[in-house]
């Protein structure tokens, strides 16, 4: 996959970067990482808070991959929202 990303970078740097992100999540899934690991990866890669709600429980990670605590208040919700069930 890394070879493809390098070739895509030569054609279009944005496509190469997108391919690297997909490859990162592919590795996480292949290693059996859970929801917490996926959120940590999403938050770090995006540089913003990432969260998910599963069965009424919401989990958030900050851009450094650390859990966002309830004492800090819930992060603001964006216009896009995805549900994992």
C-alpha positions in Angstrom: 0.0 0.0 0.0 2.8 2.4 0.8 4.1 2.0 -2.8 0.7 3.0 -4.2 0.7 6.0 -1.9 4.1 7.1 -3.2 3.0 6.7 -6.8 -0.3 8.6 -6.1 1.7 11.4 -4.4 3.5 12.0 -7.7 0.2 12.3 -9.6 -1.8 14.1 -6.9 -0.6 14.8 -3.4 -4.1 14.9 -1.9 -5.0 11.5 -3.3 -1.7 10.1 -1.9 -2.5 11.5 1.6 -6.1 10.1 1.4 -4.7 6.7 0.5 -2.3 6.8 3.5 -5.2 7.6 5.8 -7.2 4.6 4.4 -4.1 2.4 4.8 -3.7 3.5 8.4 -7.3 2.5 9.2 -6.8 -0.8 7.3 -3.9 -1.7 9.5 -5.9 -0.8 12.7 -8.8 -3.0 11.5 -6.4 -5.9 10.5 -4.9 -5.8 14.0 -8.3 -6.0 15.6 -8.4 -2.6 17.2 -11.6 -1.7 18.9 -13.7 1.4 18.8 -11.5 3.3 21.2 -8.5 2.7 19.0 -10.4 3.8 15.9 -11.5 7.0 17.6 -8.0 7.7 18.8 -6.7 7.2 15.2 -9.4 9.4 13.8 -8.8 12.2 16.3 -5.0 12.2 15.8 -5.2 12.1 12.0 -7.9 14.8 11.8 -6.5 17.0 14.4 -9.9 17.4 16.0 -12.2 15.7 18.5 -13.6 12.4 17.3 -16.5 10.6 19.0 -19.0 7.8 18.6 -22.2 6.8 20.3 -22.8 3.1 20.8 -25.8 1.8 22.7 -26.3 5.1 24.5 -22.7 5.5 25.5 -20.7 8.3 23.9 -16.9 8.2 23.8 -14.7 11.1 22.7 -11.0 11.5 22.0 -9.1 14.7 21.7 -6.6 15.5 18.9 -3.8 14.0 21.0 -5.7 10.7 21.3 -6.6 11.3 25.0 -10.1 10.6 26.3 -12.3 13.7 26.7 -13.7 13.7 30.2 -17.2 14.6 31.1 -15.9 17.4 33.4 -14.7 19.2 30.3 -18.2 19.0 28.8 -19.2 17.3 25.6 -17.5 18.5 22.5 -19.7 20.6 20.2 -21.5 18.5 17.6 -20.8 19.1 14.0 -23.2 19.0 11.2 -22.2 15.5 10.3 -22.9 12.6 12.6 -22.3 8.9 12.2 -23.9 6.2 14.4 -22.2 2.9 15.1 -24.5 0.1 16.3 
